[in-house]
């Protein structure tokens, strides 16, 4: 495994030959640079693709575009701001893994201190689903087949052709108006699949300052925690 030295810090570089897809990519995860290249690419081209992606990755880290994302800390007594409200976290011992909200406290029951992160998204899904339905009824009137929260680090949301909307659990930790923007973005995809002019007109009609909200997500990306299972 190669190591890249940038600004006094070493970054491990991991090469993954993927079996599906035609595009190569570089990602920054847990302090590592992960380069993915299609296995179908001829061996004579792989090295050139690898070197080009490595150079781009080094530039992105050096100029601050790639920053290590913050991991959510789930410890007894922690304070968490979720969907704009502050909660204390209380972890208690119990036979089954359960989580509930009591006033301004999230109470997590676990036999061994584990399995808390897996329950957090499910606990707040009804509230997120309610907001999706409210914004849909107000502005879009689309057929929504389901709403889910996924532990996705790189995508804020997605909208399938059959009306399934998936949002990142990281959005639990952004201000409510930012969550609303992402929801509106995905709801707009129920009408227009591409990111063309008509799509952004739909978004702007509901969220006139969407450019500022997009910029907020970019500027604060590294500080929005992810749930690591």
Protein Blocks (a to p, Z undefined) as FASTA:
>chain_A
ZZddeehiacdddddddfedjbdcdddeehiacddddfklcfklmmmmmmmmmmmmmmmm
mnopaccdddddddehiacdeehiacdddddddfbdcdddehjaccdddfkopaklmmmm
mmmmmmmmmmmmmmmmmmnopacfbdcddddfkbgbdcdfkopacddfklmmgcfklmmm
mmmmmmmmmmmmblcfklmmmmmmmmmmlmmmmmmmmmmmmmmccddZZ
